[in-house]
Amino acid sequence: MEKIRKKTISSELEVILNKYEEKNEIKIFSGLLKFRNIKDLQSMVRTIQGKFKDSFVVLGSNLANKAILVTSASGKALEIGIDCNEIANTISKYIDGGGGGKKEFAQVGGKNTKGTKLAIDKAIKIVESLL
């Protein structure tokens, strides 16, 4: 079962890595994944950040009637003022939740799984407005 989970995560990660936007030399990665827990999302974000220095990542998932999101920024994304903690606080309202973290990494959890995609889209719009 663990082998299947890791293979699925690897496949999902490959899709995200091949589907990004780039604006002003900053790569923006996003994805709404199925049945991923917070540790899976954190691991995926770390992998992306390890491969792309100047980037912003927002990943979300709905699991057990809860919405979870992870945001991360690095390199030039941080230099221009992207703040993951502020973004997390802003998007948390879309999932009726809360969360936070640091400028370079934050996470959010909430009970409105219908708002997860909207929260991801809003995070991207916030970042694009800064670029």
NORZIRA-V506122 format. One record per residue. RES is the residue in one letter. SS is DSSP state (H for helix, E for strand, L for the rest). D_CENTER is the distance of its C-alpha to the mean C-alpha in Angstrom with 1 decimal. Layout:
BEGIN
res-><RES & RES>
ss-><SS & SS>
d_center-><D_CENTER & D_CENTER>
END
This chain:
BEGIN
res-><M & E & K & I & R & K & K & T & I & S & S & E & L & E & V & I & L & N & K & Y & E & E & K & N & E & I & K & I & F & S & G & L & L & K & F & R & N & I & K & D & L & Q & S & M & V & R & T & I & Q & G & K & F & K & D & S & F & V & V & L & G & S & N & L & A & N & K & A & I & L & V & T & S & A & S & G & K & A & L & E & I & G & I & D & C & N & E & I & A & N & T & I & S & K & Y & I & D & G & G & G & G & G & K & K & E & F & A & Q & V & G & G & K & N & T & K & G & T & K & L & A & I & D & K & A & I & K & I & V & E & S & L & L>
ss-><L & H & H & H & H & H & H & H & H & H & H & H & H & H & H & H & H & H & L & E & E & E & E & L & L & E & E & E & E & E & E & E & E & E & L & L & L & H & H & H & H & H & H & H & H & H & H & H & H & H & H & L & L & L & E & E & E & E & E & E & E & E & E & L & L & E & E & E & E & E & E & E & E & E & L & H & H & H & H & L & L & L & L & H & H & H & H & H & H & H & H & H & H & H & H & L & E & E & E & E & E & L & L & L & E & E & E & E & E & E & L & L & H & H & H & H & H & H & H & H & H & H & H & H & H & H & H & H & H & H & L>
d_center-><25.3 & 23.1 & 23.9 & 22.7 & 19.4 & 18.8 & 20.0 & 17.7 & 14.6 & 16.1 & 16.7 & 13.3 & 12.0 & 14.9 & 14.1 & 10.7 & 12.6 & 15.3 & 13.6 & 12.3 & 13.8 & 15.6 & 17.1 & 19.4 & 18.6 & 14.8 & 12.6 & 9.6 & 7.5 & 5.8 & 7.0 & 8.5 & 10.2 & 13.5 & 14.7 & 12.2 & 12.6 & 10.7 & 12.4 & 11.4 & 7.7 & 8.7 & 11.1 & 9.1 & 7.0 & 10.6 & 12.1 & 10.4 & 11.1 & 14.5 & 15.3 & 14.2 & 15.4 & 14.7 & 11.1 & 8.0 & 4.6 & 1.7 & 2.8 & 5.8 & 9.4 & 12.9 & 15.3 & 18.7 & 18.5 & 15.5 & 12.1 & 9.3 & 5.7 & 4.2 & 4.0 & 6.5 & 9.5 & 12.7 & 16.2 & 17.2 & 14.0 & 15.1 & 18.6 & 18.4 & 17.1 & 13.3 & 12.8 & 9.6 & 12.1 & 13.5 & 10.5 & 9.7 & 13.5 & 13.6 & 11.2 & 12.6 & 15.7 & 14.5 & 14.1 & 17.1 & 15.6 & 14.9 & 13.2 & 12.7 & 12.9 & 13.8 & 13.5 & 11.6 & 9.3 & 8.9 & 8.2 & 9.7 & 12.1 & 14.6 & 17.3 & 16.8 & 15.1 & 16.4 & 14.2 & 10.7 & 10.9 & 12.4 & 9.8 & 7.2 & 10.3 & 11.4 & 8.5 & 9.4 & 13.0 & 12.9 & 11.9 & 14.4 & 17.0 & 17.0 & 17.6>
END
